[in-house]
Amino acid sequence: MSHIIPTPLFEKTDETKRLFIKSLSLDERNVNGSVKDDFYDFIRKLELPVGNDVVVSFTHDFSLENEEYRLEVNEKITVYSSGEAGKVFALQTLKQLLFEYGRTIPFIEIKDKPKYKIRGFMLDVGRYFYPVDDVKLFIRKMSLHKLNFLHLHLTEDQGWRVEIYKYPLLTQIGSVRKKTNFNHRQHKGYYTKAQIKSIVKYAHDFGISVMPEFDIPGHSRSALACYNYLGCFERNLPVADHWGVKHDVLCAGKESTYEFVEDIVDELCELFPDKYFHIGGDEVPKHRWHLCPHCQAMMKKLGLNNEDELQCCFMNRINDYCAGKNKQAFMWSWDLKDDKLLSENLGFTKCGDINTGGRPFIDTSSKAYYIDLPYGYISLKNTANHKLYDGNCLGAEATLWTEYVPDMKKADKMTYPRLGAMCETVWRGENSYEQFHNKLDYYYSYLDKNRIGYSKLYFANPNRALGFLQRIWFEKRQLTWEGLSNIFDDLKVKYIAKKNSNL
């Protein structure tokens, strides 16, 4: 048996017969340029010449599902698939066979398809901007793991990262922060519409769909810094330059807020043609809404009892708008006492043990798949042993929040080997640390050949002392002045609200 990751559904090998390969190429009539370039780049790393001694042929098989494939190596190499995704995944499997066996591959038949519909990776470009070439590199690494779902977290308190024609200040002002915590270097960057289209097309070439996230009504300081009328008290605020949850959020009581949100959704839907759309919904402090006359008037108009119910109505309204544009909306699950008011068709990206009430959800467990967290919090063993649910679980997603992941080098250290363990689970539907550990040496070697960085096993599965040090270092880095800043801001807003009520 081979060491392919993720493990194929069916594999039959005849070690007594082998295909000898002097040079290799693809039937280029049946494969797109991005996938072809990626494949040839890899075999050159193996020092295998590109040539016509063996030509990989592609056969369309309508009996197969879109992501299903069959790979046969005998006197020739043949890929059977019904869609582009199956073709891409078959070539990823072939790359691993070439890496493992070199130029003499045993006769082998592989039949394979994924267990779960969504096998995702979330990249937070809101906190730290990643250039287009880096995002495309993430896409190639996703494809290597047979993932099919890129979630781009595009808007944050600390930065707005996508061009919006109707609201130019979002990138002129909102994409720049003066500093980051105690680091006084400016950070900036955003994607033009042309760049977003390029990213989406590149992802599609690899069988990967792209879901944008427009995080509302919280995590919106970068938007409030550009258009202060979106806030409850129209204060002039800068783009946030510290991490942490901000108390200034979009006002849920003004129609101008909903007009703004719908305009953004309109422009993003033109850029992202795939089915799914994320509308955030997490970490929404209600301090401003509690004092805001507009929000309180909206609650009275709708017959609501509290601000949690107001958030449900806010999310439902945007969900309905997305549905009108043929989008399935998702939001982060969070501990709302009155989440029963949420629309039943609003999906969750599920971080904890919250009951989704039968709604579709993507498992983004903060105990297994928050791969920005130190291994002292989420070890490789935690990730590999995490179990997915059947039923309304659409799949899983590794989430890379970037407060402390400013570049690709750090991203690789945090992502690998945990992403390898997750891809096993979400492809096969089952995994265990013992099973994954048996392939770990091979996996590390394969990452080396692909020039992908990673954390070594002693660091990814830290002992008690090292895990403690990792946690302490992480907690130390989270220290900011933001808690005090929120306290002082709350006092200012209370004064403004009281002053306005006396007018």
C-alpha positions in Angstrom: 0.0 0.0 0.0 1.1 3.5 -0.7 1.4 6.4 1.8 -1.0 8.7 -0.1 -2.5 11.5 2.0 -5.4 11.6 2.3 -5.8 7.9 2.1 -7.8 6.7 -1.0 -11.1 4.9 -0.7 -9.8 1.9 -2.7 -6.3 0.9 -3.7 -5.1 -2.2 -5.4 -1.3 -2.7 -6.1 0.5 -5.3 -8.1 4.1 -5.1 -7.0 5.2 -7.7 -9.6 4.6 -5.4 -12.5 5.9 -1.9 -12.9 5.7 1.0 -15.3 9.2 2.5 -16.1 9.1 6.2 -16.9 11.9 7.9 -18.8 9.9 11.1 -19.3 6.4 12.2 -18.5 3.8 14.6 -19.8 0.1 15.3 -19.7 -2.4 15.2 -22.6 -2.6 19.0 -22.5 -5.8 19.1 -24.4 -7.6 17.9 -21.3 -6.0 19.9 -18.5 -6.0 23.7 -17.7 -2.8 25.7 -17.7 -2.6 26.3 -14.0 -2.9 22.6 -13.1 -0.4 21.7 -15.9 2.2 24.2 -14.7 1.8 22.9 -11.1 2.3 19.3 -12.2 5.3 20.0 -14.4 6.9 22.1 -11.7 6.6 19.2 -9.3 8.1 16.5 -11.5 11.0 18.8 -12.3 11.6 18.9 -8.5 11.8 15.1 -8.8 14.3 15.5 -11.7 11.9 13.7 -13.9 12.1 15.1 -17.5 9.0 16.5 -19.2 8.6 14.4 -22.3 6.5 12.0 -24.3 7.8 8.6 -23.1 4.6 8.3 -20.9 1.7 10.6 -21.5 -1.1 10.8 -18.9 -4.4 10.4 -20.7 -7.8 11.6 -19.5 -11.1 9.8 -20.0 -14.5 11.2 -19.2 -16.6 8.8 -17.2 -20.2 10.1 -16.6 -20.8 7.4 -13.9 -18.4 9.2 -11.6 -19.3 12.1 -9.3 -17.7 15.5 -9.8 -14.9 15.0 -7.3 -14.6 11.3 -7.8 -11.8 9.8 -9.9 -10.2 6.6 -10.9 -6.4 6.4 -11.6 -4.9 3.4 -13.4 -1.2 2.8 -13.8 -0.3 -0.2 -16.0 1.4 0.0 -19.4 0.2 3.6 -19.4 -1.4 6.1 -17.0 -5.1 6.9 -17.3 -7.3 9.3 -15.3 -11.0 8.7 -15.3 -13.3 11.6 -14.0 -16.5 13.4 -14.8 -15.4 16.8 -13.7 -12.4 19.1 -13.5 -12.2 18.5 -9.7 -11.8 14.8 -10.0 -9.1 15.3 -12.6 -7.2 17.7 -10.3 -7.4 15.3 -7.4 -6.2 12.3 -9.5 -3.1 14.3 -10.5 -2.4 15.1 -6.9 -2.5 11.4 -6.2 -0.2 10.7 -9.1 2.3 13.3 -7.8 2.5 11.4 -4.6 3.0 8.1 -6.4 5.8 9.6 -8.4 7.3 11.0 -5.2 7.1 7.6 -3.4 8.1 5.3 -6.2 10.1 7.5 -8.5 10.4 6.4 -12.2 9.2 2.8 -11.5 5.6 2.8 -10.3 4.0 -0.6 -9.6 0.8 -1.3 -11.5 -1.9 0.3 -9.4 -5.6 1.0 -9.5 -7.1 3.7 -7.2 -10.8 4.6 -6.8 -11.4 7.6 -4.7 -13.9 10.2 -3.7 -14.4 12.4 -0.6 -16.8 11.8 2.3 -17.6 15.4 2.9 -18.8 18.1 0.6 -16.8 21.0 2.1 -13.1 20.6 2.8 -12.0 24.1 3.6 -9.3 26.5 4.6 -10.0 30.0 6.0 -7.4 32.7 5.4 -7.7 35.9 7.5 -6.4 38.6 5.2 -8.2 41.3 7.2 -5.7 41.5 10.1 -2.6 40.9 7.9 -2.8 41.4 4.2 -1.4 38.6 2.1 -0.4 39.5 -1.5 -2.0 37.8 -4.5 0.9 35.5 -5.1 0.7 34.3 -1.5 -3.0 33.6 -1.8 -2.4 31.6 -5.0 0.4 29.7 -3.2 -2.2 28.8 -0.4 -4.5 27.6 -3.2 -1.8 25.2 -4.6 -1.1 23.9 -1.1 -4.9 23.4 -0.5 -5.1 21.4 -3.8 -2.1 19.3 -2.6 -4.3 18.2 0.3 -7.4 17.8 -1.9 -9.3 20.7 -0.2 -12.0 22.4 -2.3 -13.2 25.4 -0.3 -11.3 28.7 0.3 -12.8 31.1 2.8 -11.4 34.6 2.5 -11.9 36.7 5.6 -11.8 40.1 3.8 -12.9 42.7 6.4 -11.8 43.4 9.9 -11.5 46.1 12.5 -7.8 46.4 11.5 -8.3 46.5 7.7 -10.6 46.4 4.7 -9.1 44.4 1.9 -11.3 44.5 -1.2 -12.0 47.3 -3.6 -15.6 48.5 -3.6 -16.5 51.0 -6.3 -19.4 52.7 -4.6 -17.4 53.3 -1.4 -13.9 54.2 -2.4 -12.8 55.3 1.1 -13.0 51.7 2.2 -9.7 51.1 0.5 -8.3 54.6 0.5 -8.6 54.8 4.3 -9.8 51.5 5.6 -7.0 49.4 4.2 -4.3 51.2 6.2 -3.6 51.1 9.9 -0.9 53.3 11.4 0.5 50.6 13.6 -0.1 47.1 15.1 -0.2 46.9 18.9 3.2 48.1 20.1 4.8 47.8 16.7 4.7 51.3 15.2 5.1 50.2 11.5 2.2 51.0 9.2 0.4 48.1 7.6 -1.7 48.3 4.5 -2.9 46.5 1.4 -6.1 45.5 -0.5 -7.1 43.5 -3.6 -8.4 45.3 -6.7 -11.4 43.8 -8.3 -9.2 42.5 -11.1 -7.0 40.8 -8.6 -10.0 39.1 -6.8 -11.2 37.8 -10.2 -7.7 36.4 -10.8 -7.7 34.7 -7.4 -11.1 33.2 -8.0 -10.3 31.9 -11.5 -7.0 30.4 -10.2 -8.9 28.6 -7.4 -11.5 27.3 -9.9 -8.7 25.9 -12.0 -7.8 23.7 -9.0 -11.4 22.7 -8.3 -11.7 25.1 -5.4 -14.7 27.3 -4.7 -14.2 30.7 -2.9 -16.4 32.1 -0.2 -15.9 35.8 0.7 -16.5 36.9 4.3 -18.0 40.4 4.9 -17.9 40.4 8.7 -20.9 42.3 10.2 -22.2 43.9 12.3 -19.1 43.6 14.5 -15.5 43.7 13.4 -16.3 46.8 11.4 -14.0 49.5 12.7 -12.3 49.8 9.3 -15.7 50.6 7.7 -16.7 53.0 10.5 -13.3 54.9 10.1 -14.4 55.6 6.5 -18.1 56.3 6.9 -18.9 57.3 10.5 -22.7 57.5 9.8 -22.7 53.7 9.9 -22.1 53.8 13.7 -24.6 54.5 16.4 -23.2 57.8 17.5 -21.3 58.8 14.3 -18.0 59.2 16.1 -14.8 59.8 14.1 -12.8 56.6 14.7 -9.5 55.4 13.3 -8.9 52.0 11.7 -8.2 49.8 14.8 -4.5 49.3 15.5 -4.8 46.8 18.4 -6.2 43.3 18.5 -9.2 42.5 20.5 -13.0 42.9 20.4 -14.2 46.4 19.6 -17.3 47.9 21.1 -18.1 50.1 18.1 -20.1 48.1 15.6 -22.5 48.8 12.8 -25.8 50.5 13.9 -28.7 48.0 13.5 -31.3 50.8 13.7 -30.5 52.9 10.6 -31.8 52.1 7.2 -28.5 53.7 5.8 -26.6 50.8 7.4 -28.7 48.2 5.6 -28.3 50.1 2.3 -24.5 50.1 2.8 -24.4 46.3 3.6 -26.6 45.4 0.6 -24.4 47.5 -1.7 -21.3 45.7 -0.5 -23.1 42.3 -0.9 -24.0 43.4 -4.5 -20.4 44.1 -5.5 -19.0 41.1 -3.8 -21.5 38.8 -5.4 -20.2 40.1 -8.8 -16.7 39.1 -7.8 -17.4 35.7 -6.2 -19.8 33.6 -8.3 -19.8 30.5 -6.1 -22.8 29.5 -3.9 -21.6 30.4 -0.4 -21.3 33.9 1.3 -20.2 34.5 4.9 -21.7 37.4 6.8 -19.7 37.1 10.1 -22.0 37.6 13.1 -19.5 36.8 15.9 -18.2 39.0 18.7 -20.8 41.7 18.6 -20.8 43.7 21.9 -24.2 45.3 22.5 -22.9 48.4 24.5 -23.6 50.9 21.7 -27.0 49.4 20.7 -28.2 49.5 24.3 -27.7 53.3 24.3 -28.5 54.0 20.7 -31.9 55.7 20.0 -32.0 54.3 16.5 -31.4 50.7 17.7 -33.9 51.1 20.5 -36.5 52.5 18.1 -35.9 49.5 15.8 -36.4 47.1 18.6 -39.6 48.7 19.6 -40.8 48.7 16.0 -40.1 45.0 15.6 -41.4 44.1 19.1 -38.0 42.8 20.3 -37.1 42.2 23.9 -33.3 42.7 23.8 -30.3 43.4 21.7 -29.6 39.7 21.0 -32.9 39.5 19.3 -32.0 42.6 17.3 -28.9 40.9 16.1 -30.9 37.9 15.0 -33.2 40.2 13.0 -30.1 42.0 11.5 -28.6 38.7 10.4 -31.9 37.4 9.1 -32.4 40.5 6.9 -28.9 40.1 5.4 -29.4 36.4 5.0 -32.7 37.0 3.1 -30.9 39.5 0.9 -28.2 37.0 0.1 -30.8 34.3 -0.6 -32.3 36.7 -3.1 -29.0 36.7 -4.9 -28.9 32.9 -4.9 -26.4 32.7 -2.1 -26.3 30.4 0.9 -25.3 32.6 3.7 -23.1 31.4 6.7 -22.3 33.0 10.0 -20.1 32.1 12.9 -21.9 30.3 15.7 -22.0 32.1 18.9 -23.7 32.0 22.3 -26.9 34.0 21.7 -29.6 33.3 24.2 -32.3 34.0 21.5 -30.7 32.3 18.5 -34.0 30.5 17.9 -35.1 33.6 16.0 -32.4 33.0 13.3 -33.6 31.8 9.9 -33.5 28.0 9.6 -31.6 28.3 6.3 -28.8 30.4 7.7 -25.8 28.1 7.9 -23.2 28.1 10.7 -19.4 27.9 10.7 -19.4 26.0 14.0 -16.6 26.8 16.4 -17.8 25.1 19.6 -20.4 22.7 20.9 -23.3 24.9 20.1 -26.6 23.3 18.9 -27.2 24.3 15.3 -30.9 23.6 15.5 -30.8 21.4 12.4 -29.1 24.1 10.3 -26.3 23.2 7.9 -22.9 23.8 9.4 -19.2 23.6 8.7 -17.1 22.3 11.6 -14.4 24.8 12.5 -13.8 23.5 15.9 -11.7 25.9 18.1 -10.4 22.7 19.9 -9.0 21.1 16.7 -9.0 23.4 13.6 -8.0 26.9 14.9 -4.6 26.4 13.5 -3.3 29.9 14.4 -3.3 28.8 18.1 -0.1 27.3 19.6 0.4 23.6 19.5 0.3 23.8 23.3 -3.5 24.6 22.9 -4.2 22.5 19.8 -1.7 19.7 19.3 -1.4 17.6 16.2 -3.0 14.8 18.2 -6.0 17.0 19.0 -6.5 17.7 15.3 -6.1 14.1 14.2 -8.4 12.7 16.8 -11.3 15.2 16.2 -14.4 13.5 15.0 -16.9 15.0 12.5 -20.6 14.5 12.7 -22.8 13.1 9.9 -26.3 14.6 9.2 -26.2 18.3 8.7 -22.4 18.7 8.8 -21.2 19.8 5.4 -17.6 19.2 6.2 -14.7 21.0 8.0 -12.5 24.0 7.7 -9.1 24.9 9.1 -9.1 28.5 10.2 -5.9 30.6 10.1 -6.6 33.8 12.0 -3.6 36.1 11.5 -3.2 38.3 14.6 0.1 36.5 15.2 0.7 35.1 11.7 2.0 38.0 9.6 3.6 36.1 6.8 3.8 32.8 4.9 6.8 31.5 6.9 4.8 31.7 10.1 1.7 30.4 8.4 3.4 27.2 7.3 4.7 26.5 10.8 1.2 26.8 12.2 -0.6 25.0 9.4 1.5 21.9 8.9 1.3 19.1 9.9 -2.1 19.9 11.3 -3.7 20.5 7.9 -2.5 17.0 6.8 -4.4 15.5 9.8 -7.5 17.5 9.0 -7.5 16.6 5.3 -7.5 12.9 6.2 -10.5 13.3 8.4 -12.6 15.4 6.0 -11.7 13.3 3.0 -12.2 9.8 4.4 -14.7 10.7 7.2 -12.4 9.0 9.8 -9.0 9.4 11.2 -6.9 8.9 14.4 -3.6 10.1 15.6 -2.2 6.6 15.4 -3.2 6.2 11.7 -1.8 9.6 10.8 1.4 9.1 12.8 2.2 6.1 10.7 2.4 8.3 7.6 4.0 11.3 9.3 7.6 10.7 8.1 6.4 10.3 4.6 4.2 13.5 4.9 7.2 15.5 6.2 9.3 14.4 3.3 6.6 15.3 0.9 6.3 18.7 2.4 10.1 19.1 2.0 9.9 18.2 -1.7 7.2 20.8 -2.2 9.2 23.3 -0.3 6.6 23.8 2.4 7.6 24.7 5.9 6.2 22.9 9.0 6.6 22.3 12.7 8.5 19.2 13.7 6.8 16.6 15.8 8.3 17.5 19.2 6.9 21.0 18.6 3.5 19.9 17.1 2.9 17.4 20.0 4.6 19.3 22.8 5.4 17.7 26.1 3.8 19.4 29.2 6.7 21.8 29.8 7.0 22.9 26.1 3.2 23.2 25.8 3.1 25.4 28.9 5.8 27.7 27.4 4.0 27.9 24.1 0.8 29.0 25.9 2.6 31.5 28.1 4.3 33.1 25.1 1.0 33.3 23.2 -0.9 34.9 26.2 2.0 37.4 26.7 1.7 38.5 23.1 -2.1 39.1 23.5 -1.5 41.9 26.1 -2.6 45.2 24.7 -4.2 48.5 26.0 -7.5 47.5 24.3 -9.3 46.6 27.5 -8.7 50.1 28.9 -9.5 51.7 25.6 -12.9 50.1 25.6 -13.6 51.2 29.1 -12.7 54.8 28.3 -14.7 54.7 25.0 -17.7 53.3 26.8 -17.6 56.3 29.2 -17.4 58.7 26.3 -20.4 57.2 24.6 -22.4 57.2 27.7 -21.7 60.9 28.1 -22.7 61.5 24.4 -25.9 59.5 24.8 -26.9 61.3 28.0 -26.1 64.7 26.4 -28.2 63.8 23.3 -31.1 62.6 25.5 -31.2 66.0 27.3 -31.5 68.0 24.0 
